Amino acid sequence: MTEDESAPSPAERRARTTGARMSALARLPVFFALQGRRVALAGGSEAAAWKAELLSAAGAEVVVFAPEPCEDLAALAAAPPAGPIRLVARGWTPDDLAGAALAIGAIEDDAEGERFARAARDRGVPVNVVDKPAFCDFAFGAIVNRSPLVVGISTDGAAPVFGQAVRAKIEAVIPQGFRRWAEAARGWRPAVAALALSHQGRRRFWERFTEAALETPEAGPSPELREDLLARAEAERVEAPRGSVALVGAGPGDPELLTLKAVRVLQSADVVLYDDLVAPAVLDVARREAKKMLVGKTGYKPSCKQDDINALMVSLAKQGKRVVRLKGGDPMVFGRAGEEISAARAAGIPVEVVPGISAAQGAASRLAVSLTHRDHARRLQFITAHARDGKLPRDLDWQALADPAATTVVYMPQRTWGELAERAMAAGLDPHVPALAVFSATRPEEFRVVATVSTLKDKLDTAVADKSAAGKAVGPCLILFGHAMGEAAVFAAEVGDEAQAARG
């Protein structure tokens, strides 16, 4: 990389790298390498037997100190899963813990448990006293075993049964065949290392490997696949890094509404350029190592210019990075996707689009109302109430907006809704048509303002003022109006009688 390429571009300097960091962890998930290492285990109960089996399965040399070991322990010592289990028919002593990789105590008495933990710590040995969190340096979580693929689950001791339920869910979705793929990955690693690939080259190899594993988990990796992936990696090794751009729909906010493809693309990103409208929980799905840069694009606040975003996106992709342009809702619905696709193509950069759940779909799902109710709406139309100059667009079709058989979804409506409603009513829109404003659709902080076309502006202004006075952000807004909205339970409960009386 040249000096010019490594220096941040003007667009990069104008963009803001997110200050978000990983949220607090109750426990640090780590995996001990115990093959051939000694672990001291005190106690002869069934709890001790379970820990001995687990430790032996990990390859540890388990030394059990127990005056009267239970039958399970004796049977395990006779036929251990992997590492040897040796029974010592006496109680433990502090010197027994010296030099151990881990010290495990299956000890009922609190005083003895505390003494065991103190003796281990005095000798620099990580300690666990079964079912006594106060004496533990680490915890045993629930395990999903597809070794060498191993998943550990912890609730920090708060809800072991809940942890077991989560384990059962994960067991159900991780194919048994992943064990073979993980074993193949370990076996193929030396051949991949011998290619002396760049970091990006190695990542591309393992992403292709992973894609094949996800497509055919039970088939297992074949010698032909190995040769094909290695050959592709070798062919690309001498090429300049080739970046790409993916426009990804983040959906309206709820991360569970992300598509599977959106999750996959986010988890392979090098850089994520995201808008203010993207919910923080969606960003958490992206690869941890990916650089996340806030590029603004919020309706009425200071933000990056579109040309700057295009330049930044192209500059990063030219450096060989996989750039994800993450947009709220669907990128092809009022997301300025066309300008960004054109910029990428003009620079010769591969570009793909991953659709998302639109804000309108998300809002309708939470309202449990059909946008195209066959008794009320034969047409669905999306409009934006925000032109380039921040004002109401001049070319709106007012006759279409007044159509009594249409459902209309208005994006970016807050500052121009009053004018839009007045002009639509002047064109013939019934002032009593149901209208709903939805803020932060599908997010925990979602709230709605329910009214009619003629009364929504005043209610909207009041609701926003109340939120602001309480120091609460209102989030992105969407307005939906049309007779189909009258089917929403919230409308019937809050405005139905008023609208019926006005119409009658």
C-alpha positions as CSV (number, residue, x, y, z in Angstrom):
1,M,0.0,0.0,0.0
2,T,1.4,3.4,-0.9
3,E,1.5,6.3,1.5
4,D,-1.4,8.0,-0.4
5,E,-3.5,4.9,-0.2
6,S,-2.9,4.5,3.5
7,A,-3.7,8.1,4.4
8,P,-7.4,8.9,5.1
9,S,-9.2,10.6,2.2
10,P,-11.0,13.9,2.6
11,A,-14.3,11.9,2.6
12,E,-12.9,9.6,5.3
13,R,-12.0,12.6,7.5
14,R,-15.5,14.0,7.1
15,A,-17.1,10.7,8.0
16,R,-17.3,9.8,11.7
17,T,-16.1,6.5,13.0
18,T,-18.6,5.2,15.5
19,G,-17.6,5.4,19.2
20,A,-19.7,2.4,20.0
21,R,-17.9,-0.4,21.8
22,M,-18.9,-3.9,22.9
23,S,-21.4,-3.8,25.7
24,A,-20.4,-5.1,29.2
25,L,-19.8,-8.8,29.6
26,A,-20.7,-10.7,32.8
27,R,-18.1,-13.3,31.9
28,L,-15.2,-13.4,29.4
29,P,-15.8,-16.5,27.2
30,V,-12.4,-18.3,26.9
31,F,-11.4,-21.8,25.9
32,F,-8.6,-23.5,27.8
33,A,-6.1,-25.7,26.0
34,L,-5.8,-28.7,28.3
35,Q,-4.3,-31.4,26.2
36,G,-1.7,-33.2,28.3
37,R,-1.9,-30.7,31.1
38,R,-2.6,-31.6,34.8
39,V,-5.9,-30.6,36.4
40,A,-6.4,-31.0,40.1
41,L,-10.0,-32.1,41.1
42,A,-11.1,-32.3,44.7
43,G,-14.2,-34.4,45.6
44,G,-15.7,-37.7,44.9
45,S,-19.3,-37.0,44.2
46,E,-21.3,-37.3,41.0
47,A,-20.7,-33.6,40.4
48,A,-16.9,-34.4,40.5
49,A,-17.5,-37.2,38.0
50,W,-19.2,-34.9,35.5
51,K,-16.3,-32.4,35.8
52,A,-13.7,-35.2,35.4
53,E,-15.4,-36.5,32.3
54,L,-15.5,-33.0,30.8
55,L,-11.9,-32.4,31.6
56,S,-10.7,-35.8,30.3
57,A,-12.7,-35.2,27.1
58,A,-10.6,-32.0,26.6
59,G,-7.4,-34.1,26.9
60,A,-6.4,-33.1,30.4
61,E,-4.6,-35.4,32.8
62,V,-7.1,-35.3,35.7
63,V,-5.9,-36.1,39.2
64,V,-8.9,-36.6,41.6
65,F,-8.4,-36.3,45.3
66,A,-11.2,-38.2,47.0
67,P,-11.2,-40.5,50.1
68,E,-14.4,-42.2,48.8
69,P,-14.9,-41.7,45.1
70,C,-18.4,-42.6,43.7
71,E,-19.0,-45.4,41.3
72,D,-19.1,-43.1,38.3
73,L,-15.7,-41.7,39.1
74,A,-14.2,-45.2,39.4
75,A,-15.8,-46.2,36.1
76,L,-14.5,-43.1,34.4
77,A,-11.0,-43.7,35.7
78,A,-11.1,-47.2,34.2
79,A,-12.3,-45.9,30.8
80,P,-11.7,-42.2,30.4
81,P,-13.0,-40.3,27.3
82,A,-9.6,-39.1,26.3
83,G,-7.1,-37.8,28.9
84,P,-6.2,-40.1,31.8
85,I,-8.1,-39.9,35.1
86,R,-6.1,-40.9,38.2
87,L,-7.8,-41.4,41.6
88,V,-5.9,-40.5,44.8
89,A,-7.7,-42.0,47.8
90,R,-7.3,-39.1,50.2
91,G,-8.3,-35.5,50.7
92,W,-6.6,-32.6,48.8
93,T,-3.7,-30.6,50.2
94,P,-2.6,-27.1,49.1
95,D,0.6,-28.6,47.6
96,D,-1.5,-30.8,45.3
97,L,-2.6,-27.7,43.5
98,A,0.8,-26.3,42.7
99,G,1.6,-26.3,38.9
100,A,-1.9,-27.4,37.9
101,A,-3.5,-25.8,34.8
102,L,-6.8,-25.6,36.7
103,A,-8.1,-26.5,40.1
104,I,-11.7,-27.8,40.4
105,G,-13.4,-28.3,43.7
106,A,-16.6,-30.4,44.0
107,I,-17.0,-29.3,47.6
108,E,-20.2,-28.8,49.6
109,D,-18.8,-27.1,52.7
110,D,-18.5,-23.3,52.2
111,A,-15.5,-23.0,54.5
112,E,-13.6,-25.8,52.8
113,G,-14.6,-24.4,49.4
114,E,-13.2,-21.0,50.4
115,R,-10.0,-22.6,51.6
116,F,-9.6,-24.5,48.4
117,A,-10.1,-21.4,46.3
118,R,-7.6,-19.4,48.4
119,A,-5.0,-22.2,48.1
120,A,-5.4,-22.3,44.3
121,R,-5.1,-18.5,43.9
122,D,-2.1,-18.4,46.2
123,R,-0.4,-20.7,43.7
124,G,-1.6,-18.8,40.6
125,V,-4.0,-21.5,39.5
126,P,-7.4,-20.6,38.1
127,V,-10.1,-22.1,40.3
128,N,-13.7,-23.2,40.1
129,V,-15.7,-24.5,43.1
130,V,-18.8,-26.2,41.8
131,D,-22.0,-24.2,42.4
132,K,-20.3,-21.6,44.5
133,P,-19.8,-18.6,42.2
134,A,-18.2,-16.5,45.0
135,F,-15.2,-18.9,45.0
136,C,-14.8,-19.1,41.2
137,D,-12.4,-17.5,38.8
138,F,-14.2,-19.0,35.9
139,A,-17.4,-20.9,35.2
140,F,-18.4,-24.0,33.2
141,G,-21.1,-23.1,30.7
142,A,-23.5,-25.2,28.8
143,I,-21.8,-26.8,25.8
144,V,-22.7,-27.6,22.2
145,N,-20.2,-30.2,21.1
146,R,-19.2,-30.4,17.4
147,S,-15.6,-30.6,18.3
148,P,-13.3,-29.0,17.2
149,L,-16.3,-26.6,16.8
150,V,-17.4,-26.0,20.4
151,V,-20.0,-23.5,21.6
152,G,-20.1,-22.4,25.2
153,I,-23.1,-20.7,26.8
154,S,-23.1,-18.8,30.1
155,T,-25.7,-17.0,32.1
156,D,-23.2,-16.0,34.8
157,G,-24.9,-18.4,37.1
158,A,-28.1,-16.4,37.0
159,A,-30.3,-19.0,35.2
160,P,-28.7,-22.3,34.5
161,V,-32.0,-23.8,33.2
162,F,-32.3,-21.0,30.8
163,G,-28.7,-21.6,29.6
164,Q,-29.6,-25.2,29.0
165,A,-32.7,-24.2,27.0
166,V,-30.5,-22.0,24.8
167,R,-28.1,-24.9,24.4
168,A,-31.0,-27.0,23.2
169,K,-32.0,-24.4,20.7
170,I,-28.4,-24.2,19.3
171,E,-28.1,-27.9,19.2
172,A,-31.2,-28.0,17.0
173,V,-29.8,-25.6,14.4
174,I,-26.1,-26.7,14.2
175,P,-25.8,-29.8,12.0
176,Q,-23.8,-32.7,13.3
177,G,-21.9,-32.5,10.0
178,F,-20.2,-29.3,11.1
179,R,-17.9,-31.6,13.1
180,R,-16.4,-32.9,9.9
181,W,-16.1,-29.4,8.4
182,A,-14.3,-28.1,11.5
183,E,-11.9,-31.1,11.4
184,A,-11.2,-30.5,7.7
185,A,-10.5,-26.8,8.5
186,R,-7.8,-27.9,11.0
187,G,-6.4,-30.3,8.5
188,W,-6.3,-27.9,5.6
189,R,-4.8,-25.0,7.5
190,P,-1.1,-25.9,6.8
191,A,-1.8,-26.0,3.0
192,V,-3.5,-22.6,3.2
193,A,-0.6,-21.2,5.2
194,A,1.9,-22.5,2.6
195,L,0.3,-20.3,0.0
196,A,1.5,-17.2,1.9
197,L,-1.7,-15.4,1.2
198,S,-2.5,-11.8,2.4
199,H,-4.9,-11.4,5.3
200,Q,-7.7,-10.7,2.8
201,G,-6.7,-13.7,0.7
202,R,-6.9,-16.0,3.7
203,R,-10.2,-14.6,4.7
204,R,-11.6,-15.1,1.2
205,F,-10.5,-18.7,1.3
206,W,-12.2,-19.4,4.6
207,E,-15.4,-17.5,3.6
208,R,-15.7,-19.8,0.6
209,F,-15.0,-22.8,2.8
210,T,-17.7,-21.6,5.2
211,E,-20.2,-20.9,2.4
212,A,-19.7,-24.5,1.1
213,A,-20.2,-25.8,4.7
214,L,-23.4,-23.9,5.1
215,E,-24.8,-25.1,1.8
216,T,-24.0,-28.8,2.3
217,P,-23.4,-29.4,6.0
218,E,-24.0,-33.1,6.0
219,A,-22.1,-33.9,2.8
220,G,-18.7,-33.1,4.3
221,P,-15.7,-31.5,2.7
222,S,-14.5,-33.3,-0.4
223,P,-10.9,-33.5,-1.8
224,E,-12.2,-31.9,-4.9
225,L,-13.5,-28.9,-2.9
226,R,-10.1,-28.6,-1.2
227,E,-8.2,-28.5,-4.5
228,D,-10.7,-26.0,-6.0
229,L,-10.5,-23.6,-3.1
230,L,-6.7,-23.8,-3.0
231,A,-6.4,-23.3,-6.7
232,R,-8.6,-20.2,-6.6
233,A,-6.7,-18.8,-3.7
234,E,-3.4,-19.4,-5.6
235,A,-4.7,-17.7,-8.7
236,E,-5.8,-14.6,-6.8
237,R,-2.6,-14.4,-4.7
238,V,-0.8,-12.4,-7.4
239,E,-3.7,-10.1,-8.2
240,A,-4.2,-6.7,-6.6
241,P,-6.8,-6.8,-3.8
242,R,-10.3,-6.4,-5.3
243,G,-12.8,-4.6,-3.2
244,S,-16.6,-4.5,-3.5
245,V,-19.6,-2.6,-2.4
246,A,-22.8,-4.1,-1.0
247,L,-25.9,-1.9,-0.4
248,V,-27.6,-3.7,2.5
249,G,-31.1,-3.0,3.9
250,A,-30.9,-2.8,7.7
251,G,-34.7,-3.0,8.0
252,P,-36.7,-0.6,10.2
253,G,-34.8,-1.3,13.4
254,D,-35.5,-4.8,14.9
255,P,-32.4,-6.8,14.2
256,E,-34.4,-10.0,13.9
257,L,-35.9,-8.6,10.7
258,L,-32.5,-8.7,9.0
259,T,-32.4,-11.2,6.1
260,L,-30.0,-14.1,6.4
261,K,-28.1,-12.7,3.4
262,A,-27.8,-9.3,5.1
263,V,-26.3,-11.0,8.2
264,R,-23.8,-13.0,6.1
265,V,-22.7,-9.9,4.2
266,L,-22.4,-7.8,7.4
267,Q,-20.3,-10.5,9.0
268,S,-17.8,-10.5,6.1
269,A,-17.5,-6.7,5.9
270,D,-14.2,-4.8,6.2
271,V,-16.0,-1.4,6.5
272,V,-19.6,-0.5,7.3
273,L,-20.8,2.9,6.3
274,Y,-24.1,3.4,8.1
275,D,-26.8,6.1,8.4
276,D,-28.2,7.6,11.6
277,L,-31.4,5.7,10.9
278,V,-29.7,2.4,11.4
279,A,-30.5,0.9,14.9
280,P,-27.5,0.2,17.1
281,A,-28.7,-3.4,17.6
282,V,-28.3,-4.0,13.8
283,L,-24.7,-2.7,13.9
284,D,-24.0,-5.4,16.6
285,V,-24.5,-8.0,13.9
286,A,-21.6,-6.8,11.8
287,R,-18.2,-8.4,12.1
288,R,-16.5,-7.2,15.3
289,E,-13.3,-6.3,13.4
290,A,-15.1,-4.2,10.8
291,K,-14.6,-0.5,10.9
292,K,-17.9,1.2,11.4
293,M,-18.3,4.7,10.1
294,L,-21.3,7.0,10.6
295,V,-21.9,8.9,7.4
296,G,-25.0,10.8,8.5
297,K,-27.8,11.1,6.0
298,T,-30.5,12.1,8.4
299,G,-33.3,14.3,7.1
300,Y,-32.8,17.6,9.0
301,K,-29.5,17.4,10.8
302,P,-25.9,18.1,9.7
303,S,-24.7,15.1,7.7
304,C,-22.2,14.0,5.0
305,K,-23.0,15.1,1.5
306,Q,-24.0,12.4,-0.9
307,D,-21.0,13.1,-3.1
308,D,-18.7,12.6,-0.1
309,I,-20.3,9.3,0.8
310,N,-19.9,8.1,-2.8
311,A,-16.2,9.2,-2.8
312,L,-15.6,7.5,0.5
313,M,-17.3,4.3,-0.6
314,V,-15.3,4.1,-3.8
315,S,-12.0,5.0,-2.1
316,L,-12.3,2.2,0.4
317,A,-13.3,-0.3,-2.2
318,K,-10.3,0.6,-4.4
319,Q,-8.1,-0.3,-1.4
320,G,-9.4,-3.8,-1.7
321,K,-12.0,-3.6,1.1
322,R,-15.4,-5.1,1.2
323,V,-17.6,-2.1,1.9
324,V,-21.1,-2.4,3.2
325,R,-23.3,0.6,2.8
326,L,-25.9,0.0,5.5
327,K,-29.2,1.8,5.1
328,G,-32.4,1.8,7.2
329,G,-35.3,-0.1,5.7
330,D,-34.8,-1.2,2.1
331,P,-31.9,0.5,0.3
332,M,-34.0,0.8,-2.9
333,V,-36.8,2.7,-1.3
334,F,-35.9,6.4,-0.8
335,G,-32.3,5.3,0.1
336,R,-30.4,7.1,-2.7
337,A,-29.2,3.7,-3.8
338,G,-29.2,4.7,-7.5
339,E,-26.6,7.4,-7.0
340,E,-24.3,5.0,-5.0
341,I,-24.7,2.2,-7.5
342,S,-23.8,4.5,-10.4
343,A,-20.7,5.8,-8.5
344,A,-19.5,2.2,-7.8
345,R,-20.1,1.1,-11.4
346,A,-18.4,4.2,-12.8
347,A,-15.3,3.3,-10.8
348,G,-15.4,-0.4,-12.0
349,I,-16.2,-1.7,-8.6
350,P,-18.5,-4.8,-8.2
351,V,-21.8,-3.8,-6.4
352,E,-24.6,-5.9,-5.1
353,V,-27.9,-5.0,-3.3
354,V,-29.3,-6.9,-0.4
355,P,-32.9,-5.9,0.1
356,G,-34.3,-5.2,3.5
357,I,-37.7,-5.0,5.2
358,S,-39.0,-1.5,4.4
359,A,-40.1,0.9,7.1
360,A,-43.6,0.7,5.8
361,Q,-43.7,-3.1,6.0
362,G,-42.3,-3.0,9.6
363,A,-44.8,-0.4,10.7
364,A,-47.7,-2.3,9.1
365,S,-46.6,-5.5,10.8
366,R,-46.6,-3.9,14.2
367,L,-50.0,-2.3,13.6
368,A,-51.2,-5.7,12.4
369,V,-53.0,-3.9,9.5
370,S,-52.9,-4.8,5.8
371,L,-51.7,-2.0,3.5
372,T,-53.7,-3.5,0.7
373,H,-57.0,-4.5,2.3
374,R,-59.2,-5.6,-0.5
375,D,-62.3,-3.8,0.8
376,H,-60.4,-0.4,1.2
377,A,-57.3,-0.2,-0.9
378,R,-56.7,-1.3,-4.5
379,R,-53.5,0.6,-4.7
380,L,-50.4,1.2,-2.5
381,Q,-48.2,4.2,-3.0
382,F,-44.9,5.4,-1.4
383,I,-44.0,9.0,-1.5
384,T,-41.3,11.2,0.0
385,A,-42.3,14.5,1.6
386,H,-38.7,15.8,1.5
387,A,-37.1,17.1,-1.7
388,R,-33.4,18.0,-2.2
389,D,-34.1,21.5,-0.7
390,G,-35.8,20.1,2.4
391,K,-39.2,21.3,1.2
392,L,-42.2,19.4,0.0
393,P,-41.5,18.0,-3.5
394,R,-43.2,20.1,-6.3
395,D,-44.1,17.2,-8.5
396,L,-46.4,15.2,-6.3
397,D,-49.6,13.8,-7.9
398,W,-52.3,15.4,-5.8
399,Q,-55.1,13.5,-7.5
400,A,-53.4,10.2,-6.7
401,L,-52.9,11.3,-3.1
402,A,-56.6,12.1,-2.8
403,D,-57.7,8.7,-4.2
404,P,-60.0,7.1,-1.6
405,A,-59.0,3.6,-2.7
406,A,-55.3,4.1,-2.1
407,T,-53.1,3.5,0.9
408,T,-50.3,6.1,1.0
409,V,-47.0,5.8,2.9
410,V,-45.2,9.1,3.4
411,Y,-41.4,9.0,4.1
412,M,-39.6,11.9,5.9
413,P,-42.9,13.7,6.6
414,Q,-42.4,15.6,9.8
415,R,-41.7,19.2,8.6
416,T,-43.9,19.1,5.6
417,W,-46.9,17.0,6.6
418,G,-49.1,20.1,7.4
419,E,-48.7,21.5,3.9
420,L,-49.0,18.0,2.3
421,A,-52.3,17.3,4.1
422,E,-53.8,20.7,3.2
423,R,-53.0,20.4,-0.5
424,A,-54.2,16.8,-0.6
425,M,-57.5,17.8,1.0
426,A,-57.8,20.7,-1.4
427,A,-57.4,18.1,-4.2
428,G,-60.3,16.1,-2.8
429,L,-58.8,13.9,0.0
430,D,-61.4,13.2,2.7
431,P,-60.2,15.0,5.9
432,H,-61.6,12.1,8.0
433,V,-59.4,9.5,6.4
434,P,-57.5,7.6,9.1
435,A,-53.8,8.7,9.4
436,L,-51.1,7.3,11.7
437,A,-47.6,8.5,12.4
438,V,-45.2,5.8,13.5
439,F,-41.9,6.7,15.1
440,S,-39.0,4.2,15.4
441,A,-41.1,1.4,13.9
442,T,-40.3,-2.1,15.3
443,R,-37.8,-0.8,17.9
444,P,-38.4,-1.0,21.6
445,E,-39.0,2.8,21.8
446,E,-41.7,2.7,19.0
447,F,-44.6,5.0,19.5
448,R,-47.6,6.1,17.4
449,V,-49.8,9.1,16.9
450,V,-53.3,8.2,15.8
451,A,-55.6,10.7,14.1
452,T,-57.3,11.6,10.8
453,V,-55.7,13.4,8.0
454,S,-57.1,16.8,9.2
455,T,-56.2,16.3,12.9
456,L,-52.8,14.6,12.6
457,K,-50.6,17.7,12.4
458,D,-51.7,19.2,15.7
459,K,-51.4,15.8,17.5
460,L,-48.1,15.2,15.9
461,D,-46.7,18.5,17.0
462,T,-47.9,17.9,20.5
463,A,-46.5,14.4,20.8
464,V,-43.0,15.5,19.5
465,A,-43.0,18.5,21.8
466,D,-43.9,16.3,24.8
467,K,-41.1,13.8,23.9
468,S,-38.6,16.6,23.5
469,A,-39.6,18.2,26.8
470,A,-39.0,14.8,28.4
471,G,-35.5,14.6,26.9
472,K,-36.5,11.7,24.6
473,A,-35.5,11.2,21.0
474,V,-38.4,10.6,18.7
475,G,-36.6,8.6,16.0
476,P,-37.4,8.2,12.3
477,C,-41.0,8.9,11.4
478,L,-43.4,7.4,8.8
479,I,-47.0,8.5,8.1
480,L,-49.6,6.1,6.7
481,F,-53.0,7.2,5.6
482,G,-56.0,5.6,3.8
483,H,-59.2,3.9,4.7
484,A,-57.3,0.6,5.2
485,M,-55.7,2.2,8.2
486,G,-59.1,2.3,9.9
487,E,-58.7,-1.5,10.3
488,A,-55.9,-1.0,12.8
489,A,-56.9,-1.7,16.3
490,V,-55.2,1.4,17.6
491,F,-57.2,3.6,15.2
492,A,-60.5,2.0,16.1
493,A,-59.7,2.4,19.9
494,E,-58.6,6.0,19.7
495,V,-60.2,7.7,16.8
496,G,-62.8,5.4,15.3
497,D,-65.8,7.0,17.0
498,E,-64.6,10.5,16.3
499,A,-64.1,9.7,12.6
500,Q,-67.5,8.0,12.3
501,A,-69.3,10.9,13.9
502,A,-67.6,13.4,11.6
503,R,-68.4,11.4,8.5
504,G,-72.0,10.8,9.6
